[in-house]
Amino acid sequence: MRSRLAFSIVSCSLFLSVALLTVCAVNSLANDTLETADDINVDSTYVYKIDPVDDQDWLRIEIQTAGLFEVWSEGGLDLYVNLYDSNDELVDGNDDSGQDLNFSLEIALSAGTYYIQVRSLFGGTGEYTLKTRHVPGGHLPQADDPEDPNGSWEKAADFALNSADDNWQINPVEDVDWLRVEVVDIGFLEIYSRSTVDTYALLTNSDQEILISDDDSGYSLDFRIGFYVDPGIYYVAIQGYSTGQYTVHVEFTPGPRNPRDVNYDGVIDVNDLILVASNFGKETSSGDVNDDGIVDREDISLVLDALEANEADSTPGAPLFENKSPITERLKQWINYANRDDAIVLEQLLETLLSQEVAPSETALLANYPNPFNPETWIPYRLSVPTDVTITIYTANGRVVRTLAIGYQLPGIYETQQRAAYWDGRNSLGEPVASGVYFYSLTAGDFIATRKMLIQK
């Protein structure tokens, strides 16, 4: 909420430090939702207040021209910030990059309307200072020397895909090297350095929009940028913290992106889950894994499936959790695995999912789908109480074909392919069963129900 330093007006004074900024003590009207966000300006300072502990401040800011935008807090509270675009999609966030426990977010932005969300961590309340700064046109680096042959975006040197060049050099330390690559297919573009020079880089498209940046994701102090791209022209700016010679590698692998790789970086990890969680409930393409027009439980479940199948096998300490477990239980495992910033986003999603979970009034066995089928089908059901679940499949004359021991399940709706019981059309010996009528029975505590299905080959 806004600080109670004024009642219904905004009082501002000017001060000079390095640059002329506006200091505003703002009124006490509510600004705890995106729809009621305060209008603030660039190159200004504001005083706000977190009270009560679950309070949050929403601010709206207009960026008139593309450039480098910075927002940071000052004070004794442990705060974090999220930045959203005009489509209510998360752009970036930050926790403790500022002084002490304050946030500090610096990002290149195109012109447009953006929303800032500020929240407190660990129950802190009180006043804090929020500051903004904007450097027009400052989002793309360039060399200080105007004679540098490839020191700016406009003078980028052409670089061939799937090649390497060891003749690049950072000298002086303020030097910037720009490369230009042309991609003719959809695929994964990877650019990285090799040297003893500490380098960092960013990737832009032909509209000068920054797609991704990196510092030390490569070997030792080298950068590594990986991003799924469409056909087009792309530019890379390379800078260094020291001087010296380095090698640039550009590799391209054609092929479509796995839709579960939500952030296009070539790896399915907890960052993809964070992006889906940040857009949960929105009608947006960002995080809509199954492309049905909305980010929902199905999208969360699809990313969890990929994480549990891939990430858990390759990452020490990653949770191992069966995908038949309720989505909320699976999510809890990744909250424990995530860092503090990521855990905050996942905890908010978990609260939303739990609030939506209403136990069915009755336990029920539903019709399998597809039916008829060949060779696999899903068997949905609903549970009104927690219980052990078993599904038994019989022939028409009552002989047991297969028993699916689902195990202990919480109350809920088990209807999607990610939650329903699955039968692959095989018997207990792993042999495909013959065409014909079969029966399936659900045993859940004292509840027993049976339905009919048809295999048609």
Residue pairs with C-beta under 8 A, 6 or more apart in sequence:
1 28
1 30
1 31
1 32
1 48
1 49
1 50
1 51
1 55
1 57
2 26
2 27
2 28
2 29
2 30
2 31
2 38
2 48
2 49
2 57
3 25
3 26
3 28
3 47
3 48
3 49
3 127
4 28
4 49
5 11
5 25
5 26
5 47
6 25
6 26
6 27
6 28
7 27
7 28
8 27
8 29
9 27
10 24
10 25
10 26
10 27
11 24
11 25
12 22
12 23
12 24
12 25
13 23
14 20
14 21
14 22
14 23
15 21
15 23
19 43
19 133
20 43
21 43
21 44
21 45
21 131
22 41
22 43
22 44
22 45
23 44
23 45
23 46
23 47
24 40
24 44
24 45
24 46
24 47
25 46
25 47
26 38
26 46
26 47
26 48
29 36
30 36
31 37
31 38
31 57
31 58
31 59
32 55
32 56
32 57
32 58
33 58
34 58
34 84
34 88
34 115
34 117
36 58
37 58
37 59
37 60
37 115
37 116
38 57
38 58
38 59
38 60
39 59
39 60
39 61
39 62
40 46
40 59
40 60
40 61
40 116
40 130
40 132
41 61
41 132
42 61
42 63
42 69
42 132
42 133
42 134
43 132
43 133
43 134
44 131
44 132
45 129
45 130
45 131
45 132
46 59
46 129
46 130
46 131
47 127
47 128
47 129
47 130
48 57
48 118
48 127
48 128
48 129
48 130
49 55
49 125
49 126
49 127
49 128
50 56
50 57
50 77
50 79
50 118
50 119
50 120
50 124
50 125
50 126
50 128
51 125
51 126
52 125
53 120
53 123
53 124
53 125
55 119
55 120
55 125
56 117
56 118
56 119
57 116
57 117
57 118
57 119
57 130
58 115
58 116
58 117
58 118
59 115
59 116
59 117
59 118
59 130
60 113
60 114
60 115
60 116
61 113
61 114
61 115
61 116
61 132
62 112
62 113
63 69
63 109
63 110
63 111
63 112
63 113
63 114
63 134
64 111
64 136
65 111
65 136
65 137
66 108
66 109
66 110
66 111
66 136
66 137
66 139
66 208
67 108
67 109
67 134
67 135
67 136
67 137
67 138
67 139
68 106
68 107
68 108
68 109
68 134
68 135
68 138
68 139
69 106
69 107
69 108
69 109
69 114
69 132
69 133
69 134
70 104
70 105
70 106
70 107
70 132
70 133
70 134
71 81
71 83
71 103
71 104
71 105
71 116
71 130
71 131
71 132
71 133
72 98
72 102
72 103
72 104
72 105
72 130
72 131
73 79
73 81
73 98
73 102
73 103
73 104
73 118
73 128
73 129
73 130
73 131
74 98
74 99
74 102
74 128
74 129
74 131
75 102
75 126
75 127
75 128
75 129
76 100
76 101
76 124
76 126
76 128
77 101
77 102
77 120
77 124
77 125
77 126
77 128
78 96
78 101
78 120
78 121
78 122
78 124
79 101
79 102
79 103
79 118
79 119
79 120
79 121
79 124
79 128
80 93
80 94
80 95
80 96
80 103
80 118
80 119
80 121
80 341
80 344
81 93
81 94
81 103
81 105
81 116
81 117
81 118
82 90
82 92
82 93
82 116
82 117
82 278
83 90
83 91
83 92
83 93
83 105
83 107
83 114
83 115
83 116
83 117
84 90
84 91
84 114
84 115
84 116
84 117
85 91
85 112
85 113
85 114
85 115
86 112
86 113
86 114
86 115
87 284
88 115
88 282
88 284
89 278
89 279
89 282
89 284
89 286
90 275
90 278
90 279
90 286
91 107
91 109
91 114
92 105
92 107
93 105
93 341
93 345
94 103
94 104
94 105
94 341
95 103
95 121
95 340
95 341
96 102
96 103
97 103
97 104
97 105
98 104
101 121
102 128
103 118
108 139
108 140
108 210
109 139
110 209
116 130
118 128
118 130
121 344
139 208
139 210
140 152
140 153
140 204
140 208
140 210
140 237
141 176
141 202
141 237
141 239
142 151
142 152
142 153
142 176
142 178
143 151
143 152
143 174
143 175
143 176
144 172
144 174
145 151
145 175
148 155
148 175
148 176
149 155
149 157
150 156
150 157
150 177
150 178
150 179
151 175
151 176
151 177
151 178
152 176
152 178
153 178
153 204
153 208
153 235
153 237
155 178
156 178
156 179
156 180
156 235
156 236
157 177
157 178
157 179
157 180
158 179
158 180
158 181
158 182
159 165
159 179
159 180
159 181
159 236
159 248
159 250
160 181
160 250
161 181
161 182
161 183
161 250
161 251
161 252
162 250
162 251
162 252
163 249
163 250
164 247
164 248
164 249
164 250
165 247
165 248
166 245
166 246
166 247
167 245
168 177
168 238
168 245
168 246
168 247
168 248
169 175
169 243
169 244
169 245
169 246
170 177
170 197
170 199
170 238
170 239
170 240
170 242
170 243
170 244
170 246
171 243
171 244
172 243
173 240
173 241
173 242
173 243
175 239
175 240
175 243
176 237
176 238
176 239
177 237
177 238
177 239
178 235
178 236
178 237
178 238
179 191
179 235
179 236
179 238
179 248
179 250
180 233
180 234
180 235
180 236
181 189
181 191
181 233
181 234
181 235
181 236
181 250
182 232
182 233
182 234
183 189
183 229
183 230
183 231
183 232
183 233
183 234
183 252
184 231
185 231
185 252
185 254
186 228
186 229
186 230
186 231
186 254
186 255
186 256
186 257
187 228
187 229
187 252
187 253
187 254
187 255
188 226
188 227
188 228
188 229
188 252
188 253
188 255
188 257
188 266
189 203
189 225
189 226
189 227
189 228
189 229
189 234
189 250
189 251
189 252
190 224
190 225
190 226
190 249
190 250
190 251
190 252
190 253
190 266
191 201
191 203
191 224
191 225
191 226
191 236
191 248
191 249
191 250
191 251
192 218
192 219
192 222
192 223
192 224
192 225
192 248
192 249
193 199
193 201
193 218
193 222
193 223
193 224
193 238
193 246
193 247
193 248
193 249
194 218
194 219
194 222
194 246
194 247
194 249
195 222
195 244
195 245
195 246
195 247
196 220
196 221
196 244
197 221
197 240
197 242
197 243
197 244
197 245
197 246
198 216
198 221
198 240
198 241
198 242
199 221
199 222
199 223
199 238
199 239
199 240
199 241
199 246
200 213
200 214
200 215
200 216
200 223
200 238
200 239
200 240
200 241
201 213
201 214
201 223
201 225
201 236
201 237
201 238
201 239
202 210
202 212
202 213
202 214
202 225
202 236
202 237
203 210
203 211
203 212
203 213
203 225
203 227
203 234
203 235
203 236
204 210
204 211
204 234
204 235
204 236
204 237
205 211
205 232
205 233
205 234
205 235
206 232
206 233
206 234
206 235
208 235
211 227
211 229
211 234
212 225
212 226
212 227
212 264
212 265
213 225
214 223
214 224
214 225
215 223
216 222
216 223
217 223
217 224
217 225
218 224
222 246
223 238
225 236
226 265
226 266
226 267
227 264
227 265
227 266
228 257
228 261
228 264
228 265
228 266
238 246
238 248
240 246
257 264
258 268
258 306
259 289
259 290
259 291
259 302
260 268
260 272
260 289
260 302
260 303
260 305
260 306
261 267
261 268
261 272
262 272
262 275
262 276
262 286
262 287
262 289
262 303
263 271
263 272
263 275
265 271
268 303
268 306
268 307
268 310
268 311
269 307
269 311
270 307
270 311
270 334
270 337
270 338
270 342
271 342
272 303
272 306
272 307
273 300
273 303
273 304
273 307
273 334
273 346
274 338
274 342
274 345
274 346
275 286
275 287
276 287
276 289
276 295
276 299
276 300
276 303
277 287
277 300
277 345
277 346
277 348
277 349
278 287
278 345
279 286
279 287
279 288
279 295
280 287
280 295
280 296
280 300
280 349
280 352
281 294
281 295
281 296
281 352
282 294
282 295
283 293
283 294
284 295
285 291
286 295
287 295
287 299
288 294
288 295
288 299
289 298
289 299
289 302
289 303
290 298
290 299
290 302
292 298
297 327
297 353
297 416
298 416
298 418
300 327
300 331
300 349
300 353
301 323
301 327
301 416
301 418
301 419
302 418
304 323
304 327
304 330
304 331
304 334
305 323
305 418
307 318
307 334
308 319
308 320
308 321
308 323
308 330
311 318
312 318
312 319
312 320
312 321
317 337
318 337
319 333
319 334
319 336
319 337
321 329
321 330
321 333
323 330
323 418
324 406
324 407
324 419
326 409
326 410
326 412
326 419
327 353
327 418
327 419
328 350
328 353
328 354
328 357
329 410
331 346
331 349
331 350
331 353
332 350
334 346
335 343
335 346
335 347
335 350
336 343
338 346
357 412
359 383
359 384
359 385
359 411
359 412
360 382
360 383
360 384
360 411
360 412
360 413
361 384
362 382
362 384
363 381
363 382
363 383
363 384
363 385
363 387
363 444
363 445
363 447
364 381
364 382
364 449
365 379
365 381
365 440
365 441
365 442
365 449
365 450
365 451
366 379
366 380
366 381
366 382
366 415
366 451
367 380
367 451
368 377
368 378
368 379
368 380
368 423
368 440
368 451
368 453
369 377
369 378
369 380
370 377
371 377
371 453
371 454
372 453
372 454
372 455
372 456
373 425
373 453
373 454
373 455
373 456
374 425
374 435
374 455
374 456
374 457
375 424
375 425
375 426
375 432
375 455
375 457
376 422
376 423
376 424
376 425
377 422
377 423
377 425
377 453
378 417
378 420
378 421
378 422
378 423
379 391
379 404
379 420
379 421
379 422
379 423
379 440
379 442
380 414
380 415
380 416
380 419
380 420
380 421
381 389
381 414
381 415
381 420
381 421
381 442
381 444
382 412
382 413
382 414
382 415
383 389
383 409
383 410
383 411
383 412
383 414
383 444
384 411
385 411
385 445
386 408
386 409
386 410
386 411
387 408
387 409
387 444
387 445
387 447
388 406
388 407
388 408
388 409
388 444
388 445
389 406
389 407
389 408
389 409
389 421
389 442
389 443
389 444
390 403
390 404
390 405
390 406
390 442
390 443
390 444
391 403
391 404
391 406
391 421
391 423
391 440
391 441
391 442
391 443
392 400
392 402
392 403
392 404
392 440
392 441
392 443
393 400
393 401
393 402
393 403
393 404
393 423
393 438
393 439
393 440
393 441
394 400
394 401
394 438
394 439
394 440
394 441
395 401
395 436
395 438
395 439
396 436
396 437
396 438
396 439
400 428
401 427
401 428
401 433
401 438
402 423
402 426
402 427
402 428
403 428
404 421
404 422
404 423
406 421
409 444
412 419
413 419
414 420
414 421
423 440
425 432
425 433
425 455
426 432
426 433
427 433
433 455
434 455
434 457
435 455
435 456
435 457
436 454
436 455
437 452
437 453
437 454
438 452
438 453
438 454
438 455
439 450
439 451
439 452
439 453
440 450
440 451
440 453
441 448
441 449
441 450
442 448
442 449
442 450
